[in-house]
Amino acid sequence: MSVPKNWPPHLPYLTAPLLQPKVLSPSQISLLQTKPASSSETEIIPSSATPSPCPLVRIQPIHDAGHSANGQFGLFAARDLKPGTFIVAYLGRVHPSSTTDPESDYDLWLDRDADLAVDASREGNEARFVNDYRGVKARPNAEFGTAWCERWRQLCVGFWVVGRAAGKGKQVGIRKGEEILVSYGKGFWGVRMAEAEADAGLEG
Ligand SMILES: C[S@@+](CC[C@H](N)C(=O)[O-])C[C@H]1O[C@@H](n2cnc3c(N)ncnc32)[C@H](O)[C@@H]1O
């Protein structure tokens, strides 16, 4: 199996979500593996849209002093992507909040009500390299949500190009070579800033 260019050699590259039956309840597993009704708003993603590696993206190092994640990696479009396009599933360890790693910067909610999240800190796929738009661009060009992925017959977190919902005004999509940027939400940065302030207080 090939891994994407620039994939970190120390990390396992996932081609399917990592389900841990020991830490998930039977009802959580059942929810993950039950296909939503066709009347539901959850998008059904065909297997053809979730190949590994994902041909729509590339992982690239960021060498740009004006970029707030300079020196790190980001995820970039490998071709022009139309508004509303499903880009890539976020693969990682599916877990409940009782096993959340407080140090992880790669943990995303899959279903908050069902207490299910996906952590890609110790293994994952290209999606783990999507950065937040803050300090990079004026607004995000991608968004995350929940999808039913036919390849794994499972509910997954995924990224789409902004413009899924009709009537949101003119959407331009993402041009080849452009960085794919989402909003992590103010909550993510609020926690990180509070931690940084606490660290500065300890050091000062
Ligand atoms: C999911 S990872 C994104 C990939 C990461 N850049 C990497 O190279 O592995 C999340 C982490 O990336 C960094 N990051 C993401 N967006 C950022 C931004 N707009 N400004 C600064 N750092 C950012 C933060 O360190 C954050 O904790």
Ligand as a Chemical Component Dictionary entry (heavy atoms), coordinates in Angstrom:
data_LIG
# 
_chem_comp.id                   LIG 
_chem_comp.type                 NON-POLYMER 
_chem_comp.pdbx_formal_charge   0 
_chem_comp.three_letter_code    LIG 
# 
loop_
_chem_comp_atom.comp_id 
_chem_comp_atom.atom_id 
_chem_comp_atom.alt_atom_id 
_chem_comp_atom.type_symbol 
_chem_comp_atom.charge 
_chem_comp_atom.model_Cartn_x 
_chem_comp_atom.model_Cartn_y 
_chem_comp_atom.model_Cartn_z 
_chem_comp_atom.pdbx_ordinal 
LIG C1  C1  C 0  -4.880 19.046 13.218 1  
LIG S1  S1  S 1  -3.312 19.742 13.381 2  
LIG C2  C2  C 0  -3.063 20.472 11.809 3  
LIG C3  C3  C 0  -1.799 19.983 11.149 4  
LIG C4  C4  C 0  -0.525 20.537 11.725 5  
LIG N1  N1  N 0  -0.235 21.841 11.143 6  
LIG C5  C5  C 0  0.646  19.587 11.488 7  
LIG O1  O1  O 0  1.624  19.948 10.816 8  
LIG O2  O2  O -1 0.569  18.448 11.945 9  
LIG C6  C6  C 0  -3.692 21.050 14.503 10 
LIG C7  C7  C 0  -2.518 21.863 14.947 11 
LIG O3  O3  O 0  -1.984 22.591 13.847 12 
LIG C8  C8  C 0  -1.634 23.901 14.266 13 
LIG N2  N2  N 0  -2.467 24.867 13.556 14 
LIG C9  C9  C 0  -3.557 24.629 12.821 15 
LIG N3  N3  N 0  -4.068 25.744 12.311 16 
LIG C10 C10 C 0  -3.276 26.741 12.741 17 
LIG C11 C11 C 0  -3.285 28.149 12.559 18 
LIG N4  N4  N 0  -4.187 28.767 11.826 19 
LIG N5  N5  N 0  -2.314 28.858 13.176 20 
LIG C12 C12 C 0  -1.362 28.262 13.927 21 
LIG N6  N6  N 0  -1.297 26.933 14.127 22 
LIG C13 C13 C 0  -2.241 26.185 13.534 23 
LIG C14 C14 C 0  -1.855 23.985 15.752 24 
LIG O4  O4  O 0  -0.630 23.643 16.370 25 
LIG C15 C15 C 0  -2.881 22.916 15.977 26 
LIG O5  O5  O 0  -2.811 22.435 17.276 27 
# 
loop_
_chem_comp_bond.comp_id 
_chem_comp_bond.atom_id_1 
_chem_comp_bond.atom_id_2 
_chem_comp_bond.value_order 
_chem_comp_bond.pdbx_ordinal 
LIG C1  S1  SING 1  
LIG S1  C2  SING 2  
LIG S1  C6  SING 3  
LIG C2  C3  SING 4  
LIG C3  C4  SING 5  
LIG C4  N1  SING 6  
LIG C4  C5  SING 7  
LIG C5  O1  DOUB 8  
LIG C5  O2  SING 9  
LIG C6  C7  SING 10 
LIG C7  O3  SING 11 
LIG C7  C15 SING 12 
LIG O3  C8  SING 13 
LIG C8  N2  SING 14 
LIG C8  C14 SING 15 
LIG N2  C9  SING 16 
LIG N2  C13 SING 17 
LIG C9  N3  DOUB 18 
LIG N3  C10 SING 19 
LIG C10 C11 SING 20 
LIG C10 C13 DOUB 21 
LIG C11 N4  SING 22 
LIG C11 N5  DOUB 23 
LIG N5  C12 SING 24 
LIG C12 N6  DOUB 25 
LIG N6  C13 SING 26 
LIG C14 O4  SING 27 
LIG C14 C15 SING 28 
LIG C15 O5  SING 29 
# 
